[in-house]
Amino acid sequence: MVLGLGLVLALPVWAQEAQTKPQRDVAELYRAAVAGDSQALEQLRTLATGGEAVAQYNLGLIYENGPGVPRDYAEAMRWYRLAAGQGLVSAQYNLGYMYANGQGVPQNYVEAARWFREAADQGESRAQYSLGALYAGGHGVPQDFVYAHMWFNIAASRATGDDEKQYSGARDSLAARMTPQEIADAHKLAREWQPKQ
């Protein structure tokens, strides 16, 4: 049997890693703000207000976790939504996580599934795993072991270390409850799946 939904969902994605010079500056501001530098927090807020998606995401993290500011899930959701609207996969995943757990919003599995799907379709393994958990439990989507197995399988193939073990374990546990034909169908769907660009 698949573990309870609260135990099955992957943990939120933390700080967005920098890939270009402006994002490196954002990552440095994030680290400084988390360490208590109020000037860095204000600079991060200025960039986020100006539309910088990675700054919006990192400000969401700060409000979700509370370093440097009082924890405020509603404010975290606001910043994540802005970043997710610009296609930032980590923000999309974290929105799904917060909807699934009722952080900053009433718990809403339909919205969780929507945001997990956005991130899963782009290759985010934690979102793929979490989407599989929703399908396994019938939370926000119709219960469907074939789709649950497919998403667990895709997540396991893209993850490493402990995440890969956890995702594979969920897939294998679910397979024990499925017919051979359902497993074959899930494998076929997983092989055909391609990330959206």
C-alpha positions as CSV (number, residue, x, y, z in Angstrom):
1,M,0.0,0.0,0.0
2,V,1.3,3.5,-0.8
3,L,2.1,5.6,2.2
4,G,-0.3,8.3,3.4
5,L,-0.3,11.4,1.1
6,G,1.5,13.5,3.7
7,L,4.4,11.1,3.7
8,V,4.4,10.5,0.0
9,L,4.8,14.0,-1.2
10,A,8.4,15.1,-1.8
11,L,9.8,18.0,0.1
12,P,9.8,21.6,-1.3
13,V,12.6,22.7,-3.5
14,W,14.9,25.2,-1.7
15,A,17.0,28.0,-3.1
16,Q,17.1,28.4,-6.8
17,E,20.7,27.9,-8.0
18,A,22.2,30.6,-10.2
19,Q,23.1,30.0,-13.8
20,T,23.8,33.4,-15.1
21,K,25.5,36.6,-13.7
22,P,22.2,38.3,-12.6
23,Q,20.9,35.0,-11.0
24,R,24.2,34.6,-9.2
25,D,23.6,38.0,-7.7
26,V,20.1,36.9,-6.7
27,A,21.5,33.7,-5.1
28,E,24.0,35.7,-3.2
29,L,21.3,38.1,-2.0
30,Y,19.2,35.2,-0.9
31,R,22.0,33.7,1.2
32,A,22.7,37.1,2.8
33,A,19.0,37.7,3.5
34,V,18.7,34.3,5.1
35,A,21.7,35.1,7.3
36,G,19.9,38.2,8.5
37,D,21.2,40.9,6.2
38,S,18.2,43.3,6.0
39,Q,19.8,45.3,3.2
40,A,20.1,42.1,1.1
41,L,16.5,41.3,1.8
42,E,15.4,44.7,0.6
43,Q,17.5,44.4,-2.6
44,L,15.9,41.0,-3.2
45,R,12.5,42.5,-2.7
46,T,13.3,45.3,-5.2
47,L,14.4,42.7,-7.8
48,A,11.3,40.6,-7.1
49,T,9.0,43.6,-7.4
50,G,10.7,44.5,-10.7
51,G,9.7,41.1,-12.1
52,E,12.9,39.0,-11.6
53,A,11.5,35.4,-11.4
54,V,14.4,33.9,-9.4
55,A,14.2,36.8,-6.9
56,Q,10.4,36.2,-6.6
57,Y,11.0,32.5,-6.0
58,N,13.7,33.1,-3.4
59,L,11.6,35.7,-1.6
60,G,8.8,33.1,-1.5
61,L,11.3,30.7,0.1
62,I,12.2,33.3,2.7
63,Y,8.5,33.9,3.6
64,E,7.7,30.2,3.6
65,N,10.6,29.3,6.0
66,G,10.9,32.5,8.1
67,P,14.6,33.4,8.1
68,G,14.9,37.2,8.2
69,V,11.1,37.7,8.2
70,P,8.1,36.3,10.1
71,R,6.9,33.1,8.4
72,D,4.0,34.1,6.1
73,Y,2.7,31.3,3.9
74,A,0.2,33.7,2.1
75,E,3.1,36.0,1.2
76,A,5.2,33.0,0.1
77,M,2.3,31.9,-2.2
78,R,2.1,35.4,-3.7
79,W,5.8,35.4,-4.7
80,Y,5.7,31.8,-5.9
81,R,2.7,32.5,-8.1
82,L,4.5,35.4,-9.7
83,A,7.6,33.3,-10.4
84,A,5.5,30.3,-11.6
85,G,3.7,32.6,-14.0
86,Q,7.0,33.2,-15.7
87,G,7.6,29.4,-16.0
88,L,10.0,28.9,-13.1
89,V,9.6,25.1,-12.5
90,S,10.7,25.2,-8.8
91,A,8.1,27.8,-8.1
92,Q,5.4,25.7,-9.8
93,Y,6.4,22.7,-7.7
94,N,6.4,24.6,-4.5
95,L,3.0,26.0,-5.3
96,G,1.7,22.4,-5.7
97,Y,3.4,21.5,-2.4
98,M,1.8,24.4,-0.5
99,Y,-1.7,23.6,-2.0
100,A,-1.3,19.9,-1.1
101,N,-0.4,20.8,2.5
102,G,-2.7,23.8,3.0
103,Q,0.1,26.2,3.6
104,G,-1.0,29.8,2.9
105,V,-4.1,28.6,1.2
106,P,-6.9,26.1,2.1
107,Q,-5.7,22.6,1.2
108,N,-6.7,22.0,-2.4
109,Y,-5.6,18.8,-4.2
110,V,-7.0,19.9,-7.5
111,E,-4.7,23.0,-7.5
112,A,-1.9,20.9,-6.2
113,A,-2.3,18.5,-9.1
114,R,-2.4,21.4,-11.5
115,W,0.9,22.9,-10.3
116,F,2.6,19.5,-9.9
117,R,1.6,18.7,-13.5
118,E,3.1,22.0,-14.8
119,A,6.4,21.1,-13.2
120,A,6.2,17.4,-13.9
121,D,5.7,18.0,-17.6
122,Q,9.0,20.0,-17.6
123,G,10.9,17.2,-16.0
124,E,10.9,18.1,-12.2
125,S,11.2,14.7,-10.5
126,R,9.8,15.8,-7.2
127,A,6.7,17.0,-9.0
128,Q,6.5,13.8,-10.9
129,Y,6.7,11.8,-7.7
130,S,4.1,14.0,-6.0
131,L,1.8,13.8,-9.0
132,G,2.1,10.0,-8.8
133,A,1.1,10.2,-5.1
134,L,-2.0,12.1,-6.0
135,Y,-3.0,9.6,-8.6
136,A,-2.3,6.7,-6.2
137,G,-4.6,8.2,-3.6
138,G,-7.2,9.8,-5.9
139,H,-6.5,13.2,-4.4
140,G,-7.4,16.1,-6.8
141,V,-7.4,13.6,-9.7
142,P,-9.3,10.3,-10.3
143,Q,-7.5,7.4,-8.6
144,D,-5.5,5.7,-11.3
145,F,-2.7,3.3,-10.5
146,V,-1.5,3.2,-14.1
147,Y,-0.8,7.0,-14.1
148,A,0.6,6.8,-10.5
149,H,3.0,4.0,-11.5
150,M,4.0,5.9,-14.7
151,W,4.8,9.1,-12.8
152,F,6.7,7.2,-10.0
153,N,8.7,5.4,-12.7
154,I,9.5,8.6,-14.6
155,A,10.5,10.3,-11.3
156,A,12.7,7.4,-10.3
157,S,14.5,7.4,-13.7
158,R,15.3,11.1,-13.3
159,A,16.3,11.1,-9.6
160,T,19.4,10.1,-7.8
161,G,20.4,8.8,-4.4
162,D,17.8,8.7,-1.7
163,D,15.2,10.3,-3.9
164,E,15.6,7.6,-6.5
165,K,15.2,4.9,-3.8
166,Q,12.1,6.5,-2.4
167,Y,10.5,7.0,-5.9
168,S,11.4,3.4,-6.9
169,G,10.0,2.1,-3.6
170,A,6.7,3.8,-4.2
171,R,6.5,2.5,-7.7
172,D,7.3,-1.1,-6.6
173,S,4.9,-0.9,-3.7
174,L,2.1,0.2,-6.0
175,A,3.0,-2.5,-8.6
176,A,2.1,-5.1,-6.0
177,R,-1.5,-3.9,-6.2
178,M,-1.7,-3.8,-10.0
179,T,-2.3,-6.4,-12.7
180,P,0.4,-7.3,-15.2
181,Q,-1.5,-5.5,-17.9
182,E,-1.8,-2.3,-15.8
183,I,2.0,-2.4,-15.2
184,A,2.7,-2.9,-18.9
185,D,0.4,0.0,-19.7
186,A,2.2,2.2,-17.2
187,H,5.6,1.2,-18.6
188,K,4.4,2.1,-22.1
189,L,3.2,5.5,-21.0
190,A,6.5,6.2,-19.2
191,R,8.5,5.2,-22.3
192,E,6.4,7.5,-24.5
193,W,6.6,10.5,-22.1
194,Q,8.7,13.5,-23.2
195,P,9.3,16.6,-21.2
196,K,7.8,19.9,-22.5
197,Q,10.3,22.6,-23.4
